[in-house]
Every structure is written in C-alpha cells, then in structure tokens.
Amino acid sequence: MIKSVAIQGVKGSFHHIVSQQYFDENIVVDECMTFDAVIDSIIKDKSDAAIMAIENSIAGSIIPNYALIDTHNLHIVGEHYLDIQHHLMALPNQTIDDIKEVYSHPMALLQCKAFFKQYPHIKLIEDIDTAQVAQRIQENQTTNIAAIASRLAAQLFELNIISESIQTIKHNETRFFIVRTKNSEIPENEINKASIKFELDHKRGSLATILNVLSDCMLNLTKIQSLPKIETPWKYAFFVDVTFESYKDYDKAKSIMKIMAQDLKVLGEYKNARL
C-alpha cells in the first residue's frame, strides 16, 4: 500500500495536486526541489512512490525524466493527466500595476509569455518551482513581487489572485507518471497501456518494421520519443507508449519485438488514464 509519495516542488505545486487527485488528500508527500531528489527519495525508501511530469500538451516531452526512469530501472505503475491553470498571485491589496517582478518555473513563464506583453514594466525571472515562489512571498511578506502558480498555492499561502488563467493556450495539460522501484501488481485484465523502450539497427526500414508489428497486433501507438545513446554517437533508443484492448495482443507484440528489436525493456504496464 502506498502511504507516501515524492513530488517535485512544495505543497501547492502541480505535482502536489496530482498526488491528491491520484491518491487522496491524506497522502504524505516528500517535497523535493529536483527530479534527481525525487528519484533518491524512492530509491532510499523515504517514499513508496514518486510523481514525475513526463510531457506537456504545449511544450512537449520532458526528455530528462525518460532518462531518469530508464537509468534507475524504475517501474511506471500509473499515469495522470492534469489541467494546468496558471494564476498570477501576490500579497493582498496589490494590483498588477504594483507588480515589478514575477518569479516562476521557466515552463510556466514560457506558457504565459503572451500575457506579460501587455505589461512591459514587469520583469520575468526564472525560479525553481511555482509554489515555492508563492511560499517565499508569504514567508518574507514581499510586496511588488508576484508568482505564477496554482489556485491551491494561493490558498495555502494566503495570496491574492490578481489575474486568473493567464496561460496563452487555455487548454493546457500535463501528463504525469507514477513510478516505483518495483513493478505494479495490477491484475492482467486491468492493464491496457504500456511504456516500452527498445533500440534498433541503423538501417533502412527498421523502425517501420516495428511499427507494423504494433499495428498488426492491434496496438495503438500513442507516443514515440527518441533519445540519443550518449555512449554510442548517432544511435538512438525509442520510448513508446501503446494502448490495447487485449493483453494477449500486447503480449504477442512484445514477443515479436524481443526478436526484432535490441534491448527491449518494459518500463511499465498500467491503466490508461485517458479512458
């Protein structure tokens, strides 16, 4: 049973929101400032599981996190999609004209860039975490400074939301993986999605052949991401997500791919959160 989970950021962060939605509000969280620290938390048994953002509908894949999962032989046991709403917040009794600087995670600043073109007097400054900025503003009682963070962060740190949903593209989702050091114990009949990794010979048609195998076995390819092998220049590993109705179809495809691909590795078998 999962009683504690490692998150990137502090309470009020989007990772914290995922922990509450995927598990429950009583889950114990280990607040980590980096994803390396998140990994350390579960490897050293400080936490039972970890939550890691893996891709955003606007910014794309978070490639370093694929490498962390693979390198540390972690197991993906679930996924969660979160609607990301960025709010501009500061201490009470201030308007946007009072704000001189805005601190937030680089990704949040990028996703809200268009909003701030209306306010050239505001300086945008990159920071380590959205919610941590909100926490710091409250602790230091800093005026003329604002954060971009979640509504939960504004509630936890008693900040006033100056402007709501300031992200450029209003429909903005992030996909998160739930990972553990050991594999999931989900019953086979409940598994309908998998994340796998493989390598291929650098020759014509090798990737197309694998994709045909997936299609022939009735698997739906929902994600493909290449990652260079640092120790072997110009050779790539492929990270693939597939969904399926029958585990037998997936198992058949996996057996064929073990023969055709190199170093096939199952990163996780879990429930499709998109159903």
SELO-253037 format. One line per 2 residues: their letters; for each residue x, y, z of N, C-alpha, C. Coordinates in nm, 2 decimals, always signed. Example, Ala and Ser with C-alpha at 12.3 -4.5 7.8 and 13.67 -1.06 7.14 Angstrom:
<nodes>
AS> +1.32,-0.57,+0.78,+1.23,-0.45,+0.78,+1.32,-0.33,+0.78 ~ +1.28,-0.22,+0.71,+1.37,-0.11,+0.71,+1.29,+0.00,+0.79
</nodes>
This chain:
<nodes>
MI> +0.08,-0.12,+0.00,+0.00,+0.00,+0.00,+0.09,+0.13,+0.00 ~ +0.05,+0.22,-0.09,+0.13,+0.34,-0.10,+0.08,+0.44,+0.01
KS> +0.17,+0.48,+0.10,+0.13,+0.58,+0.21,+0.20,+0.71,+0.19 ~ +0.32,+0.71,+0.11,+0.39,+0.83,+0.10,+0.44,+0.84,-0.05
VA> +0.45,+0.97,-0.10,+0.49,+0.99,-0.24,+0.59,+1.11,-0.25 ~ +0.69,+1.10,-0.33,+0.78,+1.21,-0.35,+0.73,+1.29,-0.47
IQ> +0.74,+1.42,-0.45,+0.69,+1.52,-0.55,+0.80,+1.62,-0.58 ~ +0.80,+1.67,-0.70,+0.89,+1.78,-0.74,+0.82,+1.91,-0.70
GV> +0.88,+1.99,-0.61,+0.82,+2.11,-0.56,+0.77,+2.10,-0.42 ~ +0.70,+2.20,-0.38,+0.64,+2.20,-0.24,+0.49,+2.19,-0.25
KG> +0.43,+2.18,-0.14,+0.28,+2.17,-0.14,+0.22,+2.29,-0.21 ~ +0.12,+2.27,-0.29,+0.07,+2.37,-0.37,+0.11,+2.36,-0.51
SF> +0.22,+2.28,-0.54,+0.27,+2.27,-0.68,+0.17,+2.17,-0.75 ~ +0.19,+2.17,-0.88,+0.11,+2.08,-0.97,+0.13,+1.94,-0.93
HH> +0.25,+1.90,-0.90,+0.28,+1.76,-0.86,+0.20,+1.73,-0.73 ~ +0.19,+1.83,-0.64,+0.12,+1.80,-0.52,-0.03,+1.78,-0.55
IV> -0.08,+1.86,-0.64,-0.22,+1.84,-0.68,-0.25,+1.70,-0.74 ~ -0.15,+1.65,-0.82,-0.16,+1.52,-0.88,-0.17,+1.42,-0.76
SQ> -0.08,+1.43,-0.66,-0.08,+1.34,-0.55,-0.21,+1.33,-0.48 ~ -0.28,+1.44,-0.47,-0.41,+1.44,-0.40,-0.52,+1.38,-0.49
QY> -0.51,+1.40,-0.62,-0.61,+1.35,-0.72,-0.59,+1.20,-0.74 ~ -0.47,+1.16,-0.76,-0.44,+1.02,-0.79,-0.45,+0.93,-0.67
FD> -0.41,+0.98,-0.55,-0.42,+0.90,-0.43,-0.53,+0.96,-0.35 ~ -0.50,+1.04,-0.25,-0.61,+1.12,-0.18,-0.54,+1.23,-0.10
EN> -0.62,+1.32,-0.04,-0.56,+1.44,+0.03,-0.48,+1.41,+0.15 ~ -0.49,+1.28,+0.20,-0.41,+1.25,+0.32,-0.28,+1.18,+0.29
IV> -0.24,+1.17,+0.16,-0.12,+1.11,+0.12,+0.00,+1.19,+0.18 ~ +0.10,+1.13,+0.23,+0.22,+1.20,+0.29,+0.31,+1.23,+0.17
VD> +0.35,+1.36,+0.16,+0.44,+1.40,+0.05,+0.58,+1.44,+0.09 ~ +0.68,+1.39,+0.02,+0.82,+1.43,+0.04,+0.85,+1.54,-0.06
EC> +0.87,+1.66,-0.02,+0.89,+1.78,-0.11,+1.03,+1.78,-0.15 ~ +1.05,+1.77,-0.28,+1.19,+1.76,-0.34,+1.20,+1.88,-0.44
MT> +1.32,+1.94,-0.45,+1.33,+2.05,-0.54,+1.38,+2.01,-0.68 ~ +1.43,+1.89,-0.69,+1.47,+1.85,-0.83,+1.42,+1.71,-0.85
FD> +1.41,+1.67,-0.98,+1.37,+1.53,-1.01,+1.47,+1.43,-0.96 ~ +1.60,+1.46,-0.96,+1.70,+1.37,-0.90,+1.67,+1.34,-0.76
AV> +1.63,+1.45,-0.68,+1.60,+1.43,-0.54,+1.47,+1.34,-0.53 ~ +1.38,+1.35,-0.62,+1.26,+1.27,-0.63,+1.30,+1.12,-0.64
ID> +1.39,+1.10,-0.73,+1.44,+0.96,-0.75,+1.50,+0.91,-0.63 ~ +1.59,+0.99,-0.57,+1.66,+0.95,-0.44,+1.56,+0.91,-0.33
SI> +1.45,+0.98,-0.33,+1.35,+0.96,-0.22,+1.29,+0.82,-0.23 ~ +1.27,+0.77,-0.35,+1.21,+0.63,-0.36,+1.32,+0.52,-0.35
IK> +1.44,+0.56,-0.41,+1.55,+0.46,-0.40,+1.59,+0.43,-0.26 ~ +1.59,+0.54,-0.18,+1.63,+0.53,-0.04,+1.52,+0.50,+0.06
DK> +1.40,+0.46,+0.00,+1.28,+0.42,+0.07,+1.23,+0.53,+0.17 ~ +1.25,+0.65,+0.13,+1.19,+0.76,+0.21,+1.04,+0.77,+0.16
SD> +1.01,+0.73,+0.04,+0.88,+0.74,-0.01,+0.84,+0.61,-0.08 ~ +0.72,+0.57,-0.09,+0.67,+0.45,-0.15,+0.66,+0.46,-0.30
AA> +0.64,+0.58,-0.35,+0.62,+0.61,-0.50,+0.66,+0.75,-0.53 ~ +0.68,+0.78,-0.65,+0.71,+0.92,-0.70,+0.62,+0.96,-0.81
IM> +0.60,+1.09,-0.82,+0.52,+1.15,-0.93,+0.62,+1.23,-1.01 ~ +0.62,+1.21,-1.14,+0.71,+1.28,-1.23,+0.63,+1.33,-1.36
AI> +0.64,+1.46,-1.38,+0.58,+1.51,-1.51,+0.66,+1.45,-1.62 ~ +0.59,+1.41,-1.73,+0.66,+1.35,-1.84,+0.64,+1.42,-1.98
EN> +0.52,+1.49,-1.99,+0.50,+1.57,-2.11,+0.39,+1.67,-2.09 ~ +0.40,+1.77,-2.17,+0.30,+1.88,-2.16,+0.24,+1.90,-2.30
SI> +0.11,+1.93,-2.31,+0.05,+1.94,-2.44,+0.09,+2.06,-2.52 ~ +0.16,+2.15,-2.46,+0.22,+2.27,-2.53,+0.37,+2.25,-2.55
AG> +0.44,+2.22,-2.44,+0.59,+2.22,-2.45,+0.65,+2.09,-2.49 ~ +0.57,+1.98,-2.49,+0.62,+1.85,-2.54,+0.68,+1.77,-2.43
SI> +0.76,+1.68,-2.46,+0.82,+1.58,-2.37,+0.92,+1.64,-2.28 ~ +0.93,+1.59,-2.15,+1.03,+1.63,-2.06,+1.14,+1.52,-2.07
IP> +1.23,+1.53,-2.16,+1.31,+1.42,-2.20,+1.40,+1.37,-2.09 ~ +1.46,+1.46,-2.00,+1.55,+1.41,-1.89,+1.48,+1.31,-1.80
NY> +1.34,+1.32,-1.79,+1.27,+1.23,-1.70,+1.26,+1.09,-1.76 ~ +1.25,+1.08,-1.89,+1.26,+0.95,-1.95,+1.39,+0.88,-1.91
AL> +1.50,+0.96,-1.92,+1.63,+0.90,-1.90,+1.65,+0.86,-1.75 ~ +1.59,+0.94,-1.66,+1.60,+0.91,-1.51,+1.52,+0.78,-1.48
ID> +1.41,+0.76,-1.54,+1.33,+0.64,-1.52,+1.40,+0.52,-1.57 ~ +1.46,+0.53,-1.69,+1.53,+0.42,-1.76,+1.66,+0.39,-1.68
TH> +1.74,+0.49,-1.65,+1.87,+0.47,-1.59,+1.86,+0.40,-1.45 ~ +1.76,+0.44,-1.38,+1.74,+0.39,-1.24,+1.65,+0.26,-1.23
NL> +1.61,+0.21,-1.35,+1.53,+0.09,-1.36,+1.40,+0.10,-1.28 ~ +1.34,+0.21,-1.29,+1.21,+0.23,-1.22,+1.09,+0.18,-1.30
HI> +0.98,+0.16,-1.23,+0.86,+0.10,-1.30,+0.75,+0.20,-1.30 ~ +0.69,+0.22,-1.41,+0.58,+0.31,-1.43,+0.45,+0.23,-1.39
VG> +0.38,+0.27,-1.28,+0.27,+0.19,-1.24,+0.14,+0.26,-1.26 ~ +0.14,+0.38,-1.31,+0.02,+0.46,-1.34,+0.05,+0.59,-1.41
EH> -0.05,+0.66,-1.46,-0.04,+0.79,-1.52,-0.16,+0.87,-1.48 ~ -0.14,+1.01,-1.49,-0.24,+1.10,-1.45,-0.23,+1.22,-1.54
YL> -0.34,+1.27,-1.59,-0.34,+1.40,-1.67,-0.40,+1.51,-1.58 ~ -0.34,+1.62,-1.59,-0.38,+1.74,-1.51,-0.40,+1.86,-1.59
DI> -0.51,+1.92,-1.58,-0.54,+2.05,-1.65,-0.46,+2.16,-1.58 ~ -0.37,+2.22,-1.65,-0.28,+2.32,-1.59,-0.33,+2.46,-1.61
QH> -0.37,+2.53,-1.50,-0.42,+2.66,-1.50,-0.32,+2.75,-1.42 ~ -0.26,+2.85,-1.49,-0.16,+2.94,-1.42,-0.23,+3.06,-1.38
HL> -0.21,+3.10,-1.25,-0.27,+3.22,-1.20,-0.16,+3.31,-1.14 ~ -0.18,+3.44,-1.16,-0.08,+3.54,-1.11,-0.13,+3.58,-0.97
MA> -0.04,+3.57,-0.88,-0.08,+3.59,-0.74,+0.03,+3.67,-0.66 ~ -0.02,+3.75,-0.56,+0.07,+3.83,-0.48,+0.00,+3.85,-0.34
LP> +0.07,+3.92,-0.25,+0.01,+3.96,-0.12,-0.11,+4.04,-0.15 ~ -0.21,+4.04,-0.06,-0.33,+4.12,-0.08,-0.30,+4.27,-0.09
NQ> -0.41,+4.34,-0.14,-0.41,+4.48,-0.16,-0.31,+4.54,-0.26 ~ -0.28,+4.45,-0.36,-0.19,+4.50,-0.47,-0.26,+4.47,-0.60
TI> -0.23,+4.56,-0.70,-0.29,+4.54,-0.83,-0.17,+4.50,-0.92 ~ -0.20,+4.47,-1.05,-0.09,+4.43,-1.14,+0.00,+4.55,-1.17
DD> -0.05,+4.67,-1.15,+0.04,+4.79,-1.17,+0.14,+4.80,-1.06 ~ +0.12,+4.74,-0.95,+0.21,+4.74,-0.84,+0.33,+4.64,-0.85
IK> +0.30,+4.54,-0.94,+0.40,+4.43,-0.95,+0.52,+4.48,-1.04 ~ +0.64,+4.45,-0.99,+0.76,+4.49,-1.07,+0.83,+4.36,-1.12
EV> +0.82,+4.25,-1.05,+0.89,+4.13,-1.09,+0.79,+4.01,-1.06 ~ +0.80,+3.91,-1.16,+0.73,+3.79,-1.14,+0.83,+3.67,-1.15
YS> +0.82,+3.59,-1.05,+0.91,+3.47,-1.04,+0.83,+3.34,-1.07 ~ +0.88,+3.25,-1.14,+0.82,+3.12,-1.16,+0.91,+3.02,-1.23
HP> +0.86,+2.90,-1.24,+0.93,+2.80,-1.31,+0.94,+2.84,-1.46 ~ +1.06,+2.81,-1.53,+1.07,+2.86,-1.67,+0.96,+2.81,-1.76
MA> +0.91,+2.69,-1.74,+0.80,+2.64,-1.82,+0.67,+2.72,-1.80 ~ +0.64,+2.76,-1.68,+0.53,+2.85,-1.65,+0.54,+2.99,-1.72
LL> +0.66,+3.04,-1.71,+0.69,+3.17,-1.77,+0.67,+3.17,-1.92 ~ +0.72,+3.06,-1.98,+0.70,+3.04,-2.12,+0.56,+3.03,-2.16
QC> +0.48,+2.96,-2.09,+0.34,+2.93,-2.12,+0.25,+3.06,-2.10 ~ +0.31,+3.16,-2.03,+0.23,+3.28,-2.00,+0.29,+3.40,-2.07
KA> +0.38,+3.38,-2.16,+0.46,+3.49,-2.22,+0.37,+3.60,-2.28 ~ +0.27,+3.55,-2.36,+0.18,+3.65,-2.43,+0.11,+3.75,-2.33
FF> +0.07,+3.69,-2.22,+0.00,+3.78,-2.12,+0.09,+3.90,-2.08 ~ +0.22,+3.87,-2.05,+0.30,+3.98,-2.00,+0.35,+4.08,-2.10
KQ> +0.32,+4.06,-2.23,+0.35,+4.16,-2.33,+0.26,+4.28,-2.31 ~ +0.15,+4.27,-2.24,+0.07,+4.38,-2.20,+0.12,+4.47,-2.09
YP> +0.22,+4.41,-2.02,+0.28,+4.47,-1.90,+0.43,+4.48,-1.91 ~ +0.48,+4.56,-2.00,+0.63,+4.57,-2.02,+0.71,+4.62,-1.90
HI> +0.64,+4.67,-1.80,+0.71,+4.72,-1.68,+0.75,+4.60,-1.58 ~ +0.69,+4.48,-1.61,+0.72,+4.36,-1.53,+0.83,+4.28,-1.58
KL> +0.93,+4.25,-1.49,+1.04,+4.17,-1.52,+1.01,+4.03,-1.49 ~ +1.04,+3.94,-1.58,+1.01,+3.79,-1.56,+1.14,+3.72,-1.52
IE> +1.14,+3.65,-1.41,+1.26,+3.59,-1.36,+1.24,+3.44,-1.33 ~ +1.32,+3.35,-1.39,+1.31,+3.21,-1.37,+1.34,+3.17,-1.23
DI> +1.26,+3.07,-1.18,+1.29,+3.02,-1.04,+1.27,+2.87,-1.05 ~ +1.29,+2.80,-0.93,+1.30,+2.65,-0.93,+1.16,+2.59,-0.93
DT> +1.06,+2.66,-0.87,+0.93,+2.59,-0.85,+0.82,+2.70,-0.84 ~ +0.70,+2.67,-0.90,+0.59,+2.77,-0.90,+0.55,+2.79,-0.75
AQ> +0.51,+2.69,-0.68,+0.45,+2.70,-0.55,+0.56,+2.75,-0.45 ~ +0.68,+2.72,-0.47,+0.78,+2.77,-0.37,+0.80,+2.92,-0.37
VA> +0.78,+2.98,-0.49,+0.78,+3.12,-0.50,+0.66,+3.18,-0.42 ~ +0.55,+3.12,-0.43,+0.43,+3.17,-0.36,+0.46,+3.16,-0.21
QR> +0.52,+3.05,-0.17,+0.55,+3.03,-0.02,+0.65,+3.13,+0.02 ~ +0.75,+3.16,-0.06,+0.85,+3.26,-0.02,+0.79,+3.40,-0.01
IQ> +0.70,+3.44,-0.09,+0.64,+3.57,-0.09,+0.56,+3.58,+0.05 ~ +0.50,+3.48,+0.09,+0.42,+3.48,+0.21,+0.52,+3.49,+0.33
EN> +0.62,+3.40,+0.33,+0.71,+3.40,+0.44,+0.78,+3.53,+0.46 ~ +0.82,+3.59,+0.35,+0.90,+3.72,+0.36,+0.81,+3.84,+0.35
QT> +0.68,+3.82,+0.33,+0.59,+3.93,+0.32,+0.64,+4.03,+0.21 ~ +0.68,+3.98,+0.10,+0.74,+4.06,-0.01,+0.63,+4.13,-0.10
TN> +0.63,+4.26,-0.10,+0.54,+4.33,-0.19,+0.61,+4.36,-0.32 ~ +0.53,+4.39,-0.42,+0.57,+4.43,-0.56,+0.63,+4.31,-0.63
IA> +0.61,+4.19,-0.57,+0.66,+4.06,-0.64,+0.54,+3.97,-0.65 ~ +0.53,+3.90,-0.76,+0.42,+3.81,-0.78,+0.47,+3.67,-0.83
AI> +0.39,+3.57,-0.81,+0.42,+3.44,-0.85,+0.32,+3.39,-0.95 ~ +0.36,+3.29,-1.04,+0.27,+3.22,-1.12,+0.26,+3.08,-1.06
AS> +0.14,+3.05,-1.02,+0.12,+2.92,-0.96,-0.02,+2.87,-0.96 ~ -0.05,+2.76,-0.89,-0.18,+2.70,-0.89,-0.28,+2.78,-0.79
RL> -0.41,+2.75,-0.81,-0.50,+2.81,-0.71,-0.48,+2.75,-0.57 ~ -0.44,+2.62,-0.57,-0.41,+2.56,-0.44,-0.30,+2.64,-0.37
AA> -0.19,+2.68,-0.44,-0.08,+2.75,-0.38,-0.13,+2.89,-0.33 ~ -0.22,+2.95,-0.40,-0.27,+3.08,-0.35,-0.35,+3.06,-0.22
QL> -0.42,+2.95,-0.21,-0.50,+2.92,-0.09,-0.41,+2.88,+0.03 ~ -0.31,+2.80,+0.00,-0.22,+2.75,+0.11,-0.13,+2.87,+0.17
FE> -0.09,+2.96,+0.08,+0.00,+3.06,+0.12,-0.07,+3.20,+0.13 ~ -0.20,+3.20,+0.13,-0.28,+3.32,+0.15,-0.25,+3.43,+0.07
LN> -0.24,+3.41,-0.06,-0.21,+3.51,-0.16,-0.33,+3.55,-0.24 ~ -0.34,+3.66,-0.29,-0.45,+3.71,-0.37,-0.42,+3.69,-0.52
II> -0.52,+3.62,-0.59,-0.50,+3.60,-0.73,-0.54,+3.73,-0.80 ~ -0.44,+3.79,-0.87,-0.45,+3.92,-0.94,-0.52,+3.89,-1.07
SE> -0.48,+3.78,-1.14,-0.53,+3.75,-1.27,-0.54,+3.60,-1.29 ~ -0.65,+3.55,-1.33,-0.67,+3.40,-1.34,-0.64,+3.35,-1.48
SI> -0.59,+3.23,-1.49,-0.57,+3.15,-1.61,-0.50,+3.24,-1.72 ~ -0.38,+3.27,-1.69,-0.30,+3.37,-1.78,-0.22,+3.29,-1.88
QT> -0.23,+3.16,-1.89,-0.15,+3.09,-1.99,-0.21,+3.12,-2.13 ~ -0.12,+3.12,-2.22,-0.15,+3.17,-2.36,-0.26,+3.07,-2.42
IK> -0.23,+2.94,-2.41,-0.33,+2.85,-2.47,-0.41,+2.79,-2.35 ~ -0.54,+2.82,-2.35,-0.62,+2.79,-2.23,-0.63,+2.64,-2.20
HN> -0.63,+2.55,-2.31,-0.64,+2.41,-2.28,-0.49,+2.36,-2.27 ~ -0.45,+2.34,-2.15,-0.31,+2.31,-2.13,-0.30,+2.20,-2.03
ET> -0.25,+2.08,-2.08,-0.25,+1.96,-1.99,-0.11,+1.91,-1.98 ~ -0.08,+1.85,-1.86,+0.05,+1.78,-1.84,+0.02,+1.64,-1.80
RF> +0.10,+1.55,-1.85,+0.08,+1.41,-1.82,+0.19,+1.37,-1.72 ~ +0.15,+1.30,-1.62,+0.24,+1.26,-1.51,+0.25,+1.11,-1.50
FI> +0.37,+1.06,-1.47,+0.39,+0.92,-1.44,+0.39,+0.90,-1.29 ~ +0.34,+0.79,-1.24,+0.35,+0.74,-1.10,+0.45,+0.63,-1.11
VR> +0.57,+0.64,-1.05,+0.67,+0.54,-1.06,+0.71,+0.48,-0.92 ~ +0.76,+0.35,-0.93,+0.80,+0.29,-0.81,+0.93,+0.21,-0.84
TK> +1.00,+0.16,-0.74,+1.12,+0.08,-0.76,+1.08,-0.07,-0.79 ~ +0.96,-0.11,-0.77,+0.92,-0.24,-0.80,+0.79,-0.23,-0.89
NS> +0.77,-0.34,-0.96,+0.66,-0.34,-1.06,+0.52,-0.34,-0.99 ~ +0.42,-0.30,-1.07,+0.29,-0.29,-1.02,+0.23,-0.43,-1.01
EI> +0.13,-0.44,-0.93,+0.06,-0.57,-0.91,-0.09,-0.56,-0.96 ~ -0.11,-0.48,-1.07,-0.24,-0.46,-1.13,-0.27,-0.59,-1.20
PE> -0.40,-0.64,-1.18,-0.44,-0.76,-1.25,-0.42,-0.75,-1.40 ~ -0.38,-0.86,-1.47,-0.36,-0.85,-1.61,-0.48,-0.80,-1.69
NE> -0.60,-0.83,-1.64,-0.72,-0.79,-1.72,-0.75,-0.64,-1.70 ~ -0.68,-0.57,-1.61,-0.70,-0.43,-1.60,-0.59,-0.35,-1.67
IN> -0.49,-0.42,-1.72,-0.38,-0.35,-1.79,-0.42,-0.32,-1.94 ~ -0.42,-0.20,-1.98,-0.45,-0.17,-2.12,-0.36,-0.06,-2.18
KA> -0.24,-0.04,-2.11,-0.15,+0.06,-2.17,-0.01,+0.01,-2.12 ~ +0.09,+0.04,-2.20,+0.23,+0.00,-2.16,+0.33,+0.10,-2.22
SI> +0.44,+0.12,-2.15,+0.55,+0.20,-2.19,+0.67,+0.11,-2.21 ~ +0.73,+0.11,-2.33,+0.84,+0.03,-2.36,+0.96,+0.10,-2.42
KF> +1.07,+0.05,-2.41,+1.19,+0.11,-2.47,+1.26,+0.00,-2.55 ~ +1.32,+0.04,-2.67,+1.40,-0.05,-2.75,+1.50,+0.02,-2.83
EL> +1.59,-0.05,-2.89,+1.69,+0.01,-2.98,+1.68,-0.07,-3.11 ~ +1.73,-0.01,-3.22,+1.72,-0.07,-3.35,+1.85,-0.05,-3.42
DH> +1.88,-0.15,-3.52,+1.99,-0.13,-3.61,+1.97,-0.01,-3.69 ~ +2.08,+0.06,-3.72,+2.07,+0.18,-3.80,+2.07,+0.14,-3.95
KR> +1.95,+0.09,-3.99,+1.93,+0.05,-4.13,+1.79,+0.08,-4.18 ~ +1.78,+0.09,-4.31,+1.65,+0.13,-4.37,+1.54,+0.04,-4.33
GS> +1.43,+0.10,-4.29,+1.30,+0.03,-4.26,+1.30,-0.04,-4.12 ~ +1.40,-0.02,-4.04,+1.40,-0.10,-3.91,+1.28,-0.04,-3.82
LA> +1.27,+0.09,-3.81,+1.16,+0.14,-3.73,+1.02,+0.11,-3.79 ~ +1.01,+0.12,-3.92,+0.88,+0.10,-3.99,+0.84,-0.05,-3.96
TI> +0.93,-0.14,-3.96,+0.90,-0.28,-3.93,+0.84,-0.30,-3.80 ~ +0.90,-0.24,-3.70,+0.85,-0.24,-3.56,+0.71,-0.18,-3.55
LN> +0.69,-0.07,-3.62,+0.56,+0.00,-3.61,+0.45,-0.09,-3.68 ~ +0.49,-0.16,-3.78,+0.40,-0.26,-3.85,+0.36,-0.37,-3.75
VL> +0.45,-0.42,-3.67,+0.43,-0.52,-3.58,+0.32,-0.47,-3.48 ~ +0.33,-0.35,-3.43,+0.24,-0.29,-3.34,+0.10,-0.29,-3.40
SD> +0.09,-0.24,-3.52,-0.03,-0.23,-3.60,-0.10,-0.37,-3.62 ~ -0.01,-0.46,-3.66,-0.07,-0.60,-3.69,-0.12,-0.67,-3.57
CM> -0.06,-0.63,-3.45,-0.11,-0.69,-3.33,-0.22,-0.61,-3.26 ~ -0.28,-0.52,-3.33,-0.39,-0.44,-3.28,-0.36,-0.34,-3.17
LN> -0.23,-0.30,-3.17,-0.19,-0.20,-3.06,-0.20,-0.06,-3.12 ~ -0.24,+0.04,-3.04,-0.25,+0.18,-3.08,-0.13,+0.25,-3.03
LT> -0.05,+0.31,-3.12,+0.07,+0.38,-3.08,+0.03,+0.52,-3.03 ~ +0.05,+0.56,-2.91,+0.00,+0.69,-2.86,+0.12,+0.79,-2.83
KI> +0.24,+0.73,-2.83,+0.36,+0.82,-2.81,+0.48,+0.75,-2.86 ~ +0.57,+0.83,-2.93,+0.70,+0.77,-2.96,+0.80,+0.89,-2.94
QS> +0.91,+0.86,-2.87,+1.01,+0.96,-2.83,+1.15,+0.89,-2.85 ~ +1.23,+0.96,-2.93,+1.37,+0.91,-2.95,+1.46,+0.98,-2.85
LP> +1.56,+0.90,-2.80,+1.66,+0.96,-2.71,+1.80,+0.91,-2.75 ~ +1.89,+1.00,-2.77,+2.03,+0.95,-2.82,+2.10,+0.87,-2.71
KI> +2.17,+0.77,-2.75,+2.26,+0.70,-2.66,+2.39,+0.77,-2.65 ~ +2.42,+0.83,-2.54,+2.53,+0.91,-2.52,+2.66,+0.84,-2.55
ET> +2.67,+0.71,-2.51,+2.79,+0.64,-2.53,+2.81,+0.59,-2.67 ~ +2.71,+0.60,-2.75,+2.72,+0.55,-2.89,+2.66,+0.66,-2.98
PW> +2.75,+0.74,-3.04,+2.70,+0.86,-3.12,+2.62,+0.81,-3.24 ~ +2.51,+0.88,-3.26,+2.42,+0.86,-3.37,+2.34,+0.73,-3.36
KY> +2.33,+0.68,-3.24,+2.24,+0.56,-3.22,+2.14,+0.61,-3.12 ~ +2.01,+0.56,-3.14,+1.90,+0.61,-3.06,+1.82,+0.50,-3.00
AF> +1.77,+0.53,-2.88,+1.67,+0.44,-2.81,+1.54,+0.51,-2.84 ~ +1.43,+0.42,-2.85,+1.30,+0.47,-2.87,+1.21,+0.43,-2.75
FV> +1.14,+0.53,-2.70,+1.04,+0.52,-2.59,+0.91,+0.52,-2.65 ~ +0.83,+0.42,-2.63,+0.70,+0.41,-2.70,+0.59,+0.38,-2.60
DV> +0.47,+0.44,-2.61,+0.35,+0.41,-2.54,+0.25,+0.35,-2.63 ~ +0.19,+0.24,-2.59,+0.09,+0.18,-2.67,-0.03,+0.15,-2.58
TF> -0.15,+0.15,-2.64,-0.27,+0.11,-2.57,-0.33,-0.01,-2.65 ~ -0.41,-0.09,-2.58,-0.47,-0.21,-2.64,-0.59,-0.25,-2.56
ES> -0.67,-0.33,-2.63,-0.80,-0.38,-2.56,-0.77,-0.52,-2.50 ~ -0.68,-0.60,-2.56,-0.65,-0.73,-2.52,-0.50,-0.74,-2.47
YK> -0.48,-0.79,-2.35,-0.34,-0.81,-2.31,-0.27,-0.91,-2.39 ~ -0.34,-1.01,-2.44,-0.28,-1.11,-2.53,-0.23,-1.05,-2.66
DY> -0.29,-0.95,-2.71,-0.24,-0.88,-2.83,-0.11,-0.81,-2.80 ~ -0.11,-0.75,-2.69,+0.02,-0.68,-2.64,+0.13,-0.78,-2.62
DK> +0.09,-0.89,-2.55,+0.19,-0.99,-2.52,+0.25,-1.05,-2.64 ~ +0.17,-1.07,-2.75,+0.22,-1.12,-2.87,+0.31,-1.02,-2.94
AK> +0.28,-0.90,-2.94,+0.36,-0.79,-3.00,+0.50,-0.79,-2.92 ~ +0.49,-0.80,-2.79,+0.61,-0.79,-2.71,+0.71,-0.91,-2.74
SI> +0.65,-1.03,-2.77,+0.73,-1.15,-2.80,+0.80,-1.13,-2.93 ~ +0.73,-1.07,-3.03,+0.79,-1.05,-3.16,+0.90,-0.94,-3.16
MK> +0.87,-0.83,-3.08,+0.97,-0.72,-3.07,+1.09,-0.77,-3.00 ~ +1.08,-0.86,-2.91,+1.20,-0.91,-2.84,+1.30,-0.97,-2.94
IM> +1.25,-1.03,-3.05,+1.33,-1.09,-3.15,+1.38,-0.99,-3.25 ~ +1.30,-0.89,-3.28,+1.33,-0.79,-3.39,+1.41,-0.67,-3.34
AQ> +1.38,-0.63,-3.22,+1.45,-0.51,-3.16,+1.56,-0.55,-3.07 ~ +1.64,-0.45,-3.04,+1.75,-0.47,-2.94,+1.72,-0.42,-2.81
DL> +1.76,-0.49,-2.70,+1.74,-0.44,-2.57,+1.60,-0.39,-2.53 ~ +1.50,-0.47,-2.57,+1.37,-0.44,-2.54,+1.35,-0.44,-2.38
KV> +1.29,-0.33,-2.34,+1.27,-0.31,-2.19,+1.13,-0.26,-2.17 ~ +1.06,-0.33,-2.08,+0.92,-0.28,-2.04,+0.94,-0.19,-1.92
LG> +0.90,-0.06,-1.94,+0.91,+0.04,-1.84,+0.79,+0.04,-1.74 ~ +0.68,-0.01,-1.80,+0.56,-0.01,-1.72,+0.44,-0.07,-1.79
EY> +0.35,-0.13,-1.72,+0.22,-0.18,-1.77,+0.12,-0.13,-1.67 ~ +0.02,-0.06,-1.72,-0.07,+0.01,-1.63,-0.21,+0.04,-1.69
KN> -0.29,+0.12,-1.62,-0.42,+0.15,-1.67,-0.41,+0.28,-1.75 ~ -0.48,+0.29,-1.86,-0.49,+0.41,-1.95,-0.57,+0.51,-1.88
AR> -0.52,+0.62,-1.84,-0.59,+0.73,-1.77,-0.68,+0.81,-1.86 ~ -0.67,+0.78,-1.99,-0.75,+0.86,-2.09,-0.88,+0.80,-2.11
L> -0.91,+0.68,-2.06,-1.04,+0.62,-2.09,-1.16,+0.69,-2.02
</nodes>
